[in-house]
Every structure is written in structure tokens, then in C-alpha cells.
């Protein structure tokens, strides 16, 4: 359990609740009508690992965690149910499978119905994704030409081929954010964010492409008129029919009928909660640095970029096109990298004594030892990392890519661990720069990076990202921008703001800027060139 609150005395009406379901936890944030967070609460959720690349979760476990987090956050904020103007949900793009009556259905080898979610990071459908990509259907233009095993149609095809009973008996297939709004309201409406980004819905044409589903082997979904994956598609922030049900209201500690917003993918909530600064989303790249990372760039006209997902219409900001890239492992890549070092255990023990995560403890140690955050690059000491432990999401869309570490010696002391850590952070920045370079070649220029996510909060990391990418990194005032993004959706549904864009401009504000240090530019240019060479070499290895 983890919670935080501010003692703000009496609070006004038009209270907003944002709920974020990430990979490892569910969090609830309570905000006032000015977008200031009054309280937050968190509950861990379970992950189940199976053979190979299988990762599963339980929708019952997640809903219970959401309810507990919301009730605790309300209590910490001193908010009464009648003061709440709306609630919004975001979640990972994981596949939820329900049978008749909403009963969970098993999706894996355990045959446990409570393990009814195929998590976004589950790559069991890699073969299916490759077969779909090889068909070269026109809808793949809107996912950069290559569909990912992290998306839902390859996962559905895997279920059909390996768990036919589950596939046939499923009443609904939900993206996790849409499951949450259904569970809260009983409304089967899907968000244009989830189905456009992860299910191949053509939002700009307001239709599913029936020929795609028939070509890839999911013809049953087309025959049914897409009743199991979504017939009513609405933009994020749209008020779901009837608001909270009586059952959900009791479970959440709120009133029946409380407005509920159509949801959004978690990374996109971070985009909404940050990208409204300095002229709005056009020109700003929203970068969510968490377990994985996502890059989100909004444009007024569609831009097709090989290896970058999209363009998606009305997937984040209604009325704008979105290109989405990212790194399948970001914060998780740093954790895995550190775990390989012999000094990690002792360092973890020291971090535990201070009650901070190991990466934060290491970042603090680095800042103690260098004259400036930019100077930390000297700590890399010839170590180079390509952090693709879970494949390359962008710009190659290659789930088979793997990490590379070069320059290690026999050292086993903490100083060596610090070097590996800094090299790892720089490698995240070089991967981000590579995505932006590919986008720039297609005509999408990024003026600034607006950062959110738990793994990107430390000032050392923000400065190194600015130095490695050559772009200004902007931090916003929101302590929890992903939660704020969901709260902005709640504000739209509850009538507190007129639109998502209105909420972004009203609630997003700059807290600080990190500009690239010119003195280190040439050093990072050389290291970036080394990153690209190592990455290319690894892609060419055989056996």
C-alpha cells in the first residue's frame, strides 16, 4: 500500500477522479476543479508468468484494486461522494476475455479463469503477428506497416488457434481501459483510443475493415458484426451511458449515476496530462517513461512513418492525428541491466535502508560524485548499451531484437555499477533520439520532449535525456501527470471543461526545463553513433 495526501482543508465541488491501471499497480488520484491533486492511493496488482513469453493478470483482482485505491484516496482527500463530478480510467493495452454474464475465461496453460487477461507485454502471439504482417493488408499502413504482438488482433488469433474453447465462448473481448468503463457503467462502448491504436479500427473512417479480419483468420468477428470487440466507438472523455451503476458505486464509494468518461491507454493519459504546455500538443513529443516507454506526437494532418504506429485519428486528442512509438522495455530494461551486476545486491540493500528504489539511489550517488548532471556521461567509462531486452518496438517493430552490452570488465564494486547505470540511462535516450530522427525524416519535427512516468522523475535522468536527444526536456507541475490525464477525461464527462483540448490547456503547466548541454554534444554524438552500430551488428547476428 502506498498513498499520499495534502491537508488542504475543505474542498469544493467538481472534484475529479483519475484512475491509472499500470502493469504492476492500480492508482487513484483525487483532483480539484483547478487540476490540483488532493490525494492519491495505490494498490499492487498481480502478474502471473507462464511458459515462454506468457504474462497474465486477473480482471477481478484489478477491479478490486481500483475500488480500494479510489475509496482510500477519497478518504485521504476528505471528499464526499456527492462532490465528485466525474471519474476517468486509463490502463495498459492488455486483452480482457469475458464469458457470458461477464464471467472471466482462462487464457493460458493454467486454465485458471481468474487469469483472464493477456498482458500487453505478453509476446506469445509473435508468430501470429508475423503472419499478419506478411499479408500486407492496407490497414497495416496505420501501424507503421508491421503489426506488433503487443496488439490485440494477433492475441485474438493466438486464442483462436491455441484456446479455441475460450475464443468461441467469449462474450466480450475488451481492451483493459474499456473493461473498466464497462465494469463501472455496464456500457459496452469502446474508446477510439484503444480500438484505433491496438485493434485496427479506422477511426478516421469510423469503421472496422471487414476484409482485414477475414484475411487474417478472424472472420467470426466480422460475421458477428464486431459485437464482441465493439460496435459503438466514442472519443476519450465521452460520458458513458447512465454513469456509475449502483453496484459499482457501492464498490467505489461513490454515488450511482456519477459521470464516467470513456477511457484511454495509460501512456496516452500521460500525453494528455503533459502535452498541453507551451502551445499545445502539436510540436511537443509526449514521452511516458515507465516500465516501458511511449512517444506520442500529435499532428493536424496524417503522417505515415515506417516502424512507428499510426497515424491514428482522435486516439489521444480528439480531432488530431497521433503517431506513437516507444521502447518495449525502458524502466524495466534499467532494472534488468542493474540486476546483472555483482554489486547490485549490496546496493539494493543500501537503497532499501533509505526506502528508495535502487535506480533512485544510484542517480543520487551519481549526482554526489559529478559536478553537473550532464557530466555524468563521463561515468560511462566506455560502456555501451542497447537496452532491447524485450525487442524493439520502434522504429523497427522487431520483437526478436535483444539487448547488447559492450565494454564490461571484471570490476565488481559500486563505482562500476554506477557506470553501467549511467550507460543504461544514456541508451534509453539514444533509443528515443532514434525514434525522433525517423519521425523528422518523415516531416514531423519535435520542438520539445514533455516527460511523465515514474522512471523519468529524477533530475539526472531528465538532463541526460536532454543531452542524449539534443532536445529540451520539459517537466510539468503535475506530480502525477498520467492520473491528471484521466482526471481531464473525467472533467470532460462531468462538464467541468468543454473538451480534452480545453482541459489540457487549463490544467497543464511547466515546472522546469532541461536544455541540452552544448559542451557534451560531441560526446553524445559519438556515443549515439556507437549505439547505432551495436544495434545494427546485433540485428545481423546468426545462431
Buried (B, 14 or more C-beta within 10 A) or exposed (E): EEBBBEEEEEBEEBBBBBBBBBBBBBBBBBBBBEBBBBBBBBBEBEBBEBEEBBBBBBBEBBBBBBBBBBBBBBBBBBBBBEBBBBBBBBBBBBBBBBBEEEEBBBBBBEEBBBBBBBBBBBBBBBBBBBBBBEEEBEBBBBBBBBBBBBBBBBBBBBBBEBBEEBBEBBBBBBBBBBBBBBBBBBBBBBBBBBBBBBBBBBBBEEEBBBEBBBBBBBEBBBEEEBEBBBEEBBBBBBBBEEBBBEEBBEBBBBBBEBBBBBBBBBBBBBBBBBBBBBEBBBBBBBBBBBBBBBBBBBBEEBBEBBBBBBBBBBBBBBEBBBBBBBBBBBBBBBBBBBEEBEBBEEBBEEBEEEEBBBBBBBBBBBBEEBEEBBBBBBBBBEBBBBBBBBBBBBBBBBBEBBBBBBBBEEBEEBEBBBBBBBBBBBBBBBBBBBBBBBBEEEEBEBEBBBBBBBBBBBEBBBBBBBBBBBBBBBBBBBBBBBBBBBBBBBBBBBEBBEBBBBBBBBBBEBEEBBEBBEEBEEBBEEBBEBBBEBBEEBBEEEE
